[in-house]
């Protein structure tokens, strides 16, 4: 199983990413030092029809399904 890991940032702004193949599927994890589940996302692509589908499940009080960029 091939696995890729990268860490970026420091302190509260530290983010880790790991990616690995699981059969024909690519599993990607993004998390911080407190690594907890705030949201789960699933994406699927059907090459025969050219259609894609995504679903996101969030836990109460979490906004992990929204990506924002903090102004400098």
PDB file of N, CA, C and O in Angstrom, chain B, residues numbered from 101:
ATOM      1  N   UNK B 101       0.847  -1.166   0.000  1.00  0.00           N
ATOM      2  CA  UNK B 101       0.000   0.000   0.000  1.00  0.00           C
ATOM      3  C   UNK B 101       0.900   1.240   0.000  1.00  0.00           C
ATOM      4  O   UNK B 101       1.678   1.433   0.934  1.00  0.00           O
ATOM      5  N   UNK B 102       0.803   2.081  -1.036  1.00  0.00           N
ATOM      6  CA  UNK B 102       1.568   3.311  -1.108  1.00  0.00           C
ATOM      7  C   UNK B 102       0.925   4.371  -0.235  1.00  0.00           C
ATOM      8  O   UNK B 102      -0.292   4.551  -0.257  1.00  0.00           O
ATOM      9  N   UNK B 103       1.758   5.079   0.543  1.00  0.00           N
ATOM     10  CA  UNK B 103       1.232   6.135   1.400  1.00  0.00           C
ATOM     11  C   UNK B 103       2.089   7.379   1.252  1.00  0.00           C
ATOM     12  O   UNK B 103       3.312   7.293   1.138  1.00  0.00           O
ATOM     13  N   UNK B 104       1.431   8.553   1.256  1.00  0.00           N
ATOM     14  CA  UNK B 104       2.088   9.845   1.146  1.00  0.00           C
ATOM     15  C   UNK B 104       1.667  10.678   2.341  1.00  0.00           C
ATOM     16  O   UNK B 104       0.484  10.700   2.680  1.00  0.00           O
ATOM     17  N   UNK B 105       2.607  11.370   2.996  1.00  0.00           N
ATOM     18  CA  UNK B 105       2.289  12.240   4.129  1.00  0.00           C
ATOM     19  C   UNK B 105       2.984  13.585   3.967  1.00  0.00           C
ATOM     20  O   UNK B 105       4.099  13.672   3.452  1.00  0.00           O
ATOM     21  N   UNK B 106       2.298  14.631   4.418  1.00  0.00           N
ATOM     22  CA  UNK B 106       2.892  15.969   4.408  1.00  0.00           C
ATOM     23  C   UNK B 106       2.332  16.755   5.588  1.00  0.00           C
ATOM     24  O   UNK B 106       1.151  16.640   5.915  1.00  0.00           O
ATOM     25  N   UNK B 107       3.183  17.554   6.223  1.00  0.00           N
ATOM     26  CA  UNK B 107       2.789  18.450   7.310  1.00  0.00           C
ATOM     27  C   UNK B 107       3.099  19.880   6.887  1.00  0.00           C
ATOM     28  O   UNK B 107       4.121  20.136   6.251  1.00  0.00           O
ATOM     29  N   UNK B 108       2.213  20.813   7.240  1.00  0.00           N
ATOM     30  CA  UNK B 108       2.415  22.212   6.868  1.00  0.00           C
ATOM     31  C   UNK B 108       1.929  23.100   8.008  1.00  0.00           C
ATOM     32  O   UNK B 108       0.901  22.804   8.618  1.00  0.00           O
ATOM     33  N   UNK B 109       2.638  24.170   8.307  1.00  0.00           N
ATOM     34  CA  UNK B 109       2.227  25.122   9.330  1.00  0.00           C
ATOM     35  C   UNK B 109       2.753  24.772  10.704  1.00  0.00           C
ATOM     36  O   UNK B 109       3.437  23.765  10.888  1.00  0.00           O
ATOM     37  N   UNK B 110       2.415  25.635  11.687  1.00  0.00           N
ATOM     38  CA  UNK B 110       2.865  25.454  13.060  1.00  0.00           C
ATOM     39  C   UNK B 110       1.735  25.743  14.033  1.00  0.00           C
ATOM     40  O   UNK B 110       0.816  26.501  13.722  1.00  0.00           O
ATOM     41  N   UNK B 111       1.806  25.137  15.212  1.00  0.00           N
ATOM     42  CA  UNK B 111       0.822  25.384  16.258  1.00  0.00           C
ATOM     43  C   UNK B 111      -0.600  25.108  15.804  1.00  0.00           C
ATOM     44  O   UNK B 111      -0.874  24.074  15.195  1.00  0.00           O
ATOM     45  N   UNK B 112      -1.523  26.052  16.105  1.00  0.00           N
ATOM     46  CA  UNK B 112      -2.930  25.887  15.735  1.00  0.00           C
ATOM     47  C   UNK B 112      -3.126  25.844  14.227  1.00  0.00           C
ATOM     48  O   UNK B 112      -4.148  25.348  13.754  1.00  0.00           O
ATOM     49  N   UNK B 113      -2.174  26.350  13.470  1.00  0.00           N
ATOM     50  CA  UNK B 113      -2.288  26.386  12.014  1.00  0.00           C
ATOM     51  C   UNK B 113      -1.609  25.192  11.344  1.00  0.00           C
ATOM     52  O   UNK B 113      -1.453  25.167  10.123  1.00  0.00           O
ATOM     53  N   UNK B 114      -1.210  24.214  12.138  1.00  0.00           N
ATOM     54  CA  UNK B 114      -0.571  23.019  11.595  1.00  0.00           C
ATOM     55  C   UNK B 114      -1.625  22.082  11.012  1.00  0.00           C
ATOM     56  O   UNK B 114      -2.637  21.792  11.650  1.00  0.00           O
ATOM     57  N   UNK B 115      -1.373  21.619   9.802  1.00  0.00           N
ATOM     58  CA  UNK B 115      -2.287  20.697   9.125  1.00  0.00           C
ATOM     59  C   UNK B 115      -1.472  19.531   8.573  1.00  0.00           C
ATOM     60  O   UNK B 115      -0.411  19.724   7.980  1.00  0.00           O
ATOM     61  N   UNK B 116      -1.979  18.334   8.777  1.00  0.00           N
ATOM     62  CA  UNK B 116      -1.349  17.139   8.247  1.00  0.00           C
ATOM     63  C   UNK B 116      -2.243  16.538   7.160  1.00  0.00           C
ATOM     64  O   UNK B 116      -3.469  16.615   7.242  1.00  0.00           O
ATOM     65  N   UNK B 117      -1.632  15.954   6.166  1.00  0.00           N
ATOM     66  CA  UNK B 117      -2.364  15.276   5.104  1.00  0.00           C
ATOM     67  C   UNK B 117      -1.701  13.933   4.880  1.00  0.00           C
ATOM     68  O   UNK B 117      -0.477  13.840   4.794  1.00  0.00           O
ATOM     69  N   UNK B 118      -2.507  12.906   4.787  1.00  0.00           N
ATOM     70  CA  UNK B 118      -1.984  11.603   4.370  1.00  0.00           C
ATOM     71  C   UNK B 118      -2.897  11.066   3.279  1.00  0.00           C
ATOM     72  O   UNK B 118      -4.112  11.259   3.318  1.00  0.00           O
ATOM     73  N   UNK B 119      -2.309  10.402   2.325  1.00  0.00           N
ATOM     74  CA  UNK B 119      -3.066   9.818   1.214  1.00  0.00           C
ATOM     75  C   UNK B 119      -2.537   8.411   0.976  1.00  0.00           C
ATOM     76  O   UNK B 119      -1.330   8.169   1.013  1.00  0.00           O
ATOM     77  N   UNK B 120      -3.456   7.493   0.733  1.00  0.00           N
ATOM     78  CA  UNK B 120      -3.044   6.120   0.458  1.00  0.00           C
ATOM     79  C   UNK B 120      -4.049   5.437  -0.461  1.00  0.00           C
ATOM     80  O   UNK B 120      -5.244   5.732  -0.439  1.00  0.00           O
ATOM     81  N   UNK B 121      -3.541   4.537  -1.251  1.00  0.00           N
ATOM     82  CA  UNK B 121      -4.407   3.742  -2.120  1.00  0.00           C
ATOM     83  C   UNK B 121      -4.960   2.576  -1.325  1.00  0.00           C
ATOM     84  O   UNK B 121      -4.232   1.918  -0.581  1.00  0.00           O
ATOM     85  N   UNK B 122      -6.234   2.325  -1.482  1.00  0.00           N
ATOM     86  CA  UNK B 122      -6.903   1.183  -0.875  1.00  0.00           C
ATOM     87  C   UNK B 122      -7.606   0.483  -2.032  1.00  0.00           C
ATOM     88  O   UNK B 122      -8.742   0.813  -2.371  1.00  0.00           O
ATOM     89  N   UNK B 123      -6.926  -0.480  -2.631  1.00  0.00           N
ATOM     90  CA  UNK B 123      -7.429  -1.077  -3.870  1.00  0.00           C
ATOM     91  C   UNK B 123      -7.360  -0.036  -4.971  1.00  0.00           C
ATOM     92  O   UNK B 123      -6.297   0.534  -5.215  1.00  0.00           O
ATOM     93  N   UNK B 124      -8.479   0.222  -5.643  1.00  0.00           N
ATOM     94  CA  UNK B 124      -8.534   1.240  -6.701  1.00  0.00           C
ATOM     95  C   UNK B 124      -8.972   2.596  -6.158  1.00  0.00           C
ATOM     96  O   UNK B 124      -9.076   3.562  -6.913  1.00  0.00           O
ATOM     97  N   UNK B 125      -9.230   2.675  -4.848  1.00  0.00           N
ATOM     98  CA  UNK B 125      -9.717   3.904  -4.227  1.00  0.00           C
ATOM     99  C   UNK B 125      -8.580   4.651  -3.551  1.00  0.00           C
ATOM    100  O   UNK B 125      -7.659   4.043  -3.006  1.00  0.00           O
ATOM    101  N   UNK B 126      -8.654   5.985  -3.593  1.00  0.00           N
ATOM    102  CA  UNK B 126      -7.678   6.837  -2.930  1.00  0.00           C
ATOM    103  C   UNK B 126      -8.323   7.415  -1.675  1.00  0.00           C
ATOM    104  O   UNK B 126      -9.349   8.091  -1.754  1.00  0.00           O
ATOM    105  N   UNK B 127      -7.719   7.148  -0.516  1.00  0.00           N
ATOM    106  CA  UNK B 127      -8.227   7.645   0.762  1.00  0.00           C
ATOM    107  C   UNK B 127      -7.320   8.787   1.210  1.00  0.00           C
ATOM    108  O   UNK B 127      -6.105   8.623   1.320  1.00  0.00           O
ATOM    109  N   UNK B 128      -7.929   9.952   1.469  1.00  0.00           N
ATOM    110  CA  UNK B 128      -7.168  11.127   1.881  1.00  0.00           C
ATOM    111  C   UNK B 128      -7.672  11.592   3.237  1.00  0.00           C
ATOM    112  O   UNK B 128      -8.875  11.743   3.449  1.00  0.00           O
ATOM    113  N   UNK B 129      -6.736  11.818   4.154  1.00  0.00           N
ATOM    114  CA  UNK B 129      -7.060  12.323   5.483  1.00  0.00           C
ATOM    115  C   UNK B 129      -6.412  13.701   5.635  1.00  0.00           C
ATOM    116  O   UNK B 129      -5.232  13.860   5.324  1.00  0.00           O
ATOM    117  N   UNK B 130      -7.155  14.685   6.102  1.00  0.00           N
ATOM    118  CA  UNK B 130      -6.588  15.973   6.506  1.00  0.00           C
ATOM    119  C   UNK B 130      -6.979  16.184   7.957  1.00  0.00           C
ATOM    120  O   UNK B 130      -8.134  15.975   8.329  1.00  0.00           O
ATOM    121  N   UNK B 131      -6.030  16.592   8.770  1.00  0.00           N
ATOM    122  CA  UNK B 131      -6.296  16.715  10.199  1.00  0.00           C
ATOM    123  C   UNK B 131      -5.251  17.606  10.859  1.00  0.00           C
ATOM    124  O   UNK B 131      -4.229  17.943  10.262  1.00  0.00           O
ATOM    125  N   UNK B 132      -5.533  17.982  12.117  1.00  0.00           N
ATOM    126  CA  UNK B 132      -4.570  18.750  12.893  1.00  0.00           C
ATOM    127  C   UNK B 132      -4.083  17.898  14.052  1.00  0.00           C
ATOM    128  O   UNK B 132      -4.321  16.691  14.084  1.00  0.00           O
ATOM    129  N   UNK B 133      -3.397  18.527  15.010  1.00  0.00           N
ATOM    130  CA  UNK B 133      -2.821  17.773  16.126  1.00  0.00           C
ATOM    131  C   UNK B 133      -3.888  17.105  16.996  1.00  0.00           C
ATOM    132  O   UNK B 133      -3.587  16.149  17.711  1.00  0.00           O
ATOM    133  N   UNK B 134      -5.130  17.597  16.944  1.00  0.00           N
ATOM    134  CA  UNK B 134      -6.202  17.025  17.751  1.00  0.00           C
ATOM    135  C   UNK B 134      -6.996  15.963  17.004  1.00  0.00           C
ATOM    136  O   UNK B 134      -7.979  15.446  17.534  1.00  0.00           O
ATOM    137  N   UNK B 135      -6.599  15.637  15.808  1.00  0.00           N
ATOM    138  CA  UNK B 135      -7.212  14.644  14.929  1.00  0.00           C
ATOM    139  C   UNK B 135      -8.526  14.056  15.449  1.00  0.00           C
ATOM    140  O   UNK B 135      -8.527  13.032  16.131  1.00  0.00           O
ATOM    141  N   UNK B 136      -9.614  14.695  15.130  1.00  0.00           N
ATOM    142  CA  UNK B 136     -10.939  14.206  15.487  1.00  0.00           C
ATOM    143  C   UNK B 136     -11.850  14.330  14.269  1.00  0.00           C
ATOM    144  O   UNK B 136     -11.547  15.067  13.331  1.00  0.00           O
ATOM    145  N   UNK B 137     -12.942  13.620  14.289  1.00  0.00           N
ATOM    146  CA  UNK B 137     -13.847  13.630  13.148  1.00  0.00           C
ATOM    147  C   UNK B 137     -14.868  14.745  13.318  1.00  0.00           C
ATOM    148  O   UNK B 137     -15.673  14.716  14.248  1.00  0.00           O
ATOM    149  N   UNK B 138     -14.837  15.732  12.420  1.00  0.00           N
ATOM    150  CA  UNK B 138     -15.829  16.797  12.396  1.00  0.00           C
ATOM    151  C   UNK B 138     -16.709  16.664  11.171  1.00  0.00           C
ATOM    152  O   UNK B 138     -17.847  17.131  11.157  1.00  0.00           O
ATOM    153  N   UNK B 139     -16.168  16.016  10.131  1.00  0.00           N
ATOM    154  CA  UNK B 139     -16.930  15.801   8.903  1.00  0.00           C
ATOM    155  C   UNK B 139     -16.343  14.610   8.157  1.00  0.00           C
ATOM    156  O   UNK B 139     -15.162  14.288   8.285  1.00  0.00           O
ATOM    157  N   UNK B 140     -17.194  13.974   7.381  1.00  0.00           N
ATOM    158  CA  UNK B 140     -16.770  12.871   6.525  1.00  0.00           C
ATOM    159  C   UNK B 140     -17.257  13.185   5.120  1.00  0.00           C
ATOM    160  O   UNK B 140     -18.418  13.547   4.928  1.00  0.00           O
ATOM    161  N   UNK B 141     -16.379  13.048   4.143  1.00  0.00           N
ATOM    162  CA  UNK B 141     -16.764  13.318   2.760  1.00  0.00           C
ATOM    163  C   UNK B 141     -16.477  12.102   1.897  1.00  0.00           C
ATOM    164  O   UNK B 141     -15.494  11.392   2.104  1.00  0.00           O
ATOM    165  N   UNK B 142     -17.346  11.877   0.931  1.00  0.00           N
ATOM    166  CA  UNK B 142     -17.183  10.779  -0.008  1.00  0.00           C
ATOM    167  C   UNK B 142     -17.402  11.324  -1.407  1.00  0.00           C
ATOM    168  O   UNK B 142     -18.411  11.977  -1.674  1.00  0.00           O
ATOM    169  N   UNK B 143     -16.466  11.060  -2.294  1.00  0.00           N
ATOM    170  CA  UNK B 143     -16.612  11.459  -3.684  1.00  0.00           C
ATOM    171  C   UNK B 143     -16.499  10.242  -4.577  1.00  0.00           C
ATOM    172  O   UNK B 143     -15.717   9.332  -4.302  1.00  0.00           O
ATOM    173  N   UNK B 144     -17.272  10.224  -5.639  1.00  0.00           N
ATOM    174  CA  UNK B 144     -17.282   9.079  -6.541  1.00  0.00           C
ATOM    175  C   UNK B 144     -17.399   9.584  -7.970  1.00  0.00           C
ATOM    176  O   UNK B 144     -18.122  10.544  -8.238  1.00  0.00           O
ATOM    177  N   UNK B 145     -16.694   8.943  -8.882  1.00  0.00           N
ATOM    178  CA  UNK B 145     -16.732   9.322 -10.300  1.00  0.00           C
ATOM    179  C   UNK B 145     -17.010   8.082 -11.133  1.00  0.00           C
ATOM    180  O   UNK B 145     -16.384   7.039 -10.941  1.00  0.00           O
ATOM    181  N   UNK B 146     -17.955   8.202 -12.059  1.00  0.00           N
ATOM    182  CA  UNK B 146     -18.294   7.114 -12.975  1.00  0.00           C
ATOM    183  C   UNK B 146     -17.765   7.475 -14.357  1.00  0.00           C
ATOM    184  O   UNK B 146     -18.365   8.303 -15.043  1.00  0.00           O
ATOM    185  N   UNK B 147     -16.653   6.873 -14.781  1.00  0.00           N
ATOM    186  CA  UNK B 147     -16.072   7.223 -16.077  1.00  0.00           C
ATOM    187  C   UNK B 147     -16.973   6.878 -17.261  1.00  0.00           C
ATOM    188  O   UNK B 147     -16.879   7.514 -18.311  1.00  0.00           O
ATOM    189  N   UNK B 148     -17.842   5.882 -17.107  1.00  0.00           N
ATOM    190  CA  UNK B 148     -18.721   5.504 -18.217  1.00  0.00           C
ATOM    191  C   UNK B 148     -19.739   6.598 -18.532  1.00  0.00           C
ATOM    192  O   UNK B 148     -20.005   6.888 -19.699  1.00  0.00           O
ATOM    193  N   UNK B 149     -20.306   7.204 -17.488  1.00  0.00           N
ATOM    194  CA  UNK B 149     -21.312   8.242 -17.717  1.00  0.00           C
ATOM    195  C   UNK B 149     -20.721   9.647 -17.637  1.00  0.00           C
ATOM    196  O   UNK B 149     -21.359  10.613 -18.053  1.00  0.00           O
ATOM    197  N   UNK B 150     -19.490   9.766 -17.097  1.00  0.00           N
ATOM    198  CA  UNK B 150     -18.869  11.078 -16.935  1.00  0.00           C
ATOM    199  C   UNK B 150     -19.476  11.866 -15.774  1.00  0.00           C
ATOM    200  O   UNK B 150     -19.302  13.082 -15.689  1.00  0.00           O
ATOM    201  N   UNK B 151     -20.182  11.182 -14.888  1.00  0.00           N
ATOM    202  CA  UNK B 151     -20.854  11.841 -13.769  1.00  0.00           C
ATOM    203  C   UNK B 151     -20.068  11.643 -12.475  1.00  0.00           C
ATOM    204  O   UNK B 151     -19.406  10.627 -12.268  1.00  0.00           O
ATOM    205  N   UNK B 152     -20.168  12.660 -11.611  1.00  0.00           N
ATOM    206  CA  UNK B 152     -19.531  12.603 -10.296  1.00  0.00           C
ATOM    207  C   UNK B 152     -20.567  12.889  -9.224  1.00  0.00           C
ATOM    208  O   UNK B 152     -21.572  13.556  -9.474  1.00  0.00           O
ATOM    209  N   UNK B 153     -20.313  12.382  -8.043  1.00  0.00           N
ATOM    210  CA  UNK B 153     -21.211  12.609  -6.915  1.00  0.00           C
ATOM    211  C   UNK B 153     -20.367  12.809  -5.661  1.00  0.00           C
ATOM    212  O   UNK B 153     -19.360  12.128  -5.468  1.00  0.00           O
ATOM    213  N   UNK B 154     -20.780  13.744  -4.812  1.00  0.00           N
ATOM    214  CA  UNK B 154     -20.115  13.944  -3.525  1.00  0.00           C
ATOM    215  C   UNK B 154     -21.154  14.071  -2.424  1.00  0.00           C
ATOM    216  O   UNK B 154     -22.261  14.560  -2.648  1.00  0.00           O
ATOM    217  N   UNK B 155     -20.787  13.631  -1.250  1.00  0.00           N
ATOM    218  CA  UNK B 155     -21.639  13.761  -0.072  1.00  0.00           C
ATOM    219  C   UNK B 155     -20.758  14.144   1.111  1.00  0.00           C
ATOM    220  O   UNK B 155     -19.632  13.661   1.236  1.00  0.00           O
ATOM    221  N   UNK B 156     -21.279  15.020   1.984  1.00  0.00           N
ATOM    222  CA  UNK B 156     -20.557  15.433   3.184  1.00  0.00           C
ATOM    223  C   UNK B 156     -21.488  15.278   4.376  1.00  0.00           C
ATOM    224  O   UNK B 156     -22.635  15.723   4.343  1.00  0.00           O
ATOM    225  N   UNK B 157     -20.989  14.649   5.421  1.00  0.00           N
ATOM    226  CA  UNK B 157     -21.724  14.516   6.680  1.00  0.00           C
ATOM    227  C   UNK B 157     -20.921  15.275   7.729  1.00  0.00           C
ATOM    228  O   UNK B 157     -19.735  15.002   7.910  1.00  0.00           O
ATOM    229  N   UNK B 158     -21.551  16.232   8.428  1.00  0.00           N
ATOM    230  CA  UNK B 158     -20.868  16.979   9.480  1.00  0.00           C
ATOM    231  C   UNK B 158     -21.492  16.668  10.830  1.00  0.00           C
ATOM    232  O   UNK B 158     -22.665  16.308  10.925  1.00  0.00           O
ATOM    233  N   UNK B 159     -20.688  16.815  11.864  1.00  0.00           N
ATOM    234  CA  UNK B 159     -21.176  16.634  13.222  1.00  0.00           C
ATOM    235  C   UNK B 159     -21.670  17.965  13.747  1.00  0.00           C
ATOM    236  O   UNK B 159     -21.221  19.020  13.299  1.00  0.00           O
ATOM    237  N   UNK B 160     -22.591  17.923  14.693  1.00  0.00           N
ATOM    238  CA  UNK B 160     -23.124  19.138  15.282  1.00  0.00           C
ATOM    239  C   UNK B 160     -22.004  20.027  15.813  1.00  0.00           C
ATOM    240  O   UNK B 160     -21.074  19.553  16.465  1.00  0.00           O
ATOM    241  N   UNK B 161     -22.107  21.322  15.524  1.00  0.00           N
ATOM    242  CA  UNK B 161     -21.118  22.272  16.016  1.00  0.00           C
ATOM    243  C   UNK B 161     -19.862  22.366  15.177  1.00  0.00           C
ATOM    244  O   UNK B 161     -18.978  23.166  15.484  1.00  0.00           O
ATOM    245  N   UNK B 162     -19.760  21.572  14.128  1.00  0.00           N
ATOM    246  CA  UNK B 162     -18.575  21.597  13.269  1.00  0.00           C
ATOM    247  C   UNK B 162     -18.903  22.254  11.936  1.00  0.00           C
ATOM    248  O   UNK B 162     -20.025  22.177  11.435  1.00  0.00           O
ATOM    249  N   UNK B 163     -17.885  22.900  11.382  1.00  0.00           N
ATOM    250  CA  UNK B 163     -18.045  23.528  10.072  1.00  0.00           C
ATOM    251  C   UNK B 163     -16.927  23.022   9.147  1.00  0.00           C
ATOM    252  O   UNK B 163     -16.421  23.765   8.306  1.00  0.00           O
ATOM    253  N   UNK B 164     -16.563  21.781   9.313  1.00  0.00           N
ATOM    254  CA  UNK B 164     -15.463  21.197   8.559  1.00  0.00           C
ATOM    255  C   UNK B 164     -15.778  21.023   7.075  1.00  0.00           C
ATOM    256  O   UNK B 164     -14.879  20.723   6.289  1.00  0.00           O
ATOM    257  N   UNK B 165     -17.024  21.205   6.683  1.00  0.00           N
ATOM    258  CA  UNK B 165     -17.372  21.059   5.279  1.00  0.00           C
ATOM    259  C   UNK B 165     -17.170  22.361   4.511  1.00  0.00           C
ATOM    260  O   UNK B 165     -17.350  22.395   3.294  1.00  0.00           O
ATOM    261  N   UNK B 166     -16.792  23.446   5.220  1.00  0.00           N
ATOM    262  CA  UNK B 166     -16.587  24.744   4.578  1.00  0.00           C
ATOM    263  C   UNK B 166     -15.093  25.066   4.623  1.00  0.00           C
ATOM    264  O   UNK B 166     -14.489  25.065   5.696  1.00  0.00           O
ATOM    265  N   UNK B 167     -14.498  25.341   3.458  1.00  0.00           N
ATOM    266  CA  UNK B 167     -13.089  25.697   3.398  1.00  0.00           C
ATOM    267  C   UNK B 167     -12.996  27.206   3.252  1.00  0.00           C
ATOM    268  O   UNK B 167     -13.571  27.782   2.329  1.00  0.00           O
ATOM    269  N   UNK B 168     -12.272  27.845   4.161  1.00  0.00           N
ATOM    270  CA  UNK B 168     -12.088  29.298   4.088  1.00  0.00           C
ATOM    271  C   UNK B 168     -10.620  29.634   4.137  1.00  0.00           C
ATOM    272  O   UNK B 168      -9.798  28.836   4.588  1.00  0.00           O
ATOM    273  N   UNK B 169     -10.304  30.809   3.674  1.00  0.00           N
ATOM    274  CA  UNK B 169      -8.926  31.278   3.720  1.00  0.00           C
ATOM    275  C   UNK B 169      -8.892  32.537   4.560  1.00  0.00           C
ATOM    276  O   UNK B 169      -9.614  33.495   4.285  1.00  0.00           O
ATOM    277  N   UNK B 170      -8.058  32.536   5.579  1.00  0.00           N
ATOM    278  CA  UNK B 170      -7.930  33.681   6.459  1.00  0.00           C
ATOM    279  C   UNK B 170      -7.120  34.764   5.763  1.00  0.00           C
ATOM    280  O   UNK B 170      -6.056  34.496   5.204  1.00  0.00           O
ATOM    281  N   UNK B 171      -7.639  36.006   5.802  1.00  0.00           N
ATOM    282  CA  UNK B 171      -6.933  37.130   5.178  1.00  0.00           C
ATOM    283  C   UNK B 171      -5.635  37.390   5.894  1.00  0.00           C
ATOM    284  O   UNK B 171      -5.544  37.236   7.112  1.00  0.00           O
ATOM    285  N   UNK B 172      -4.624  37.785   5.136  1.00  0.00           N
ATOM    286  CA  UNK B 172      -3.292  38.048   5.714  1.00  0.00           C
ATOM    287  C   UNK B 172      -3.276  39.345   6.490  1.00  0.00           C
ATOM    288  O   UNK B 172      -2.243  39.722   7.042  1.00  0.00           O
TER     289      UNK B 172
END
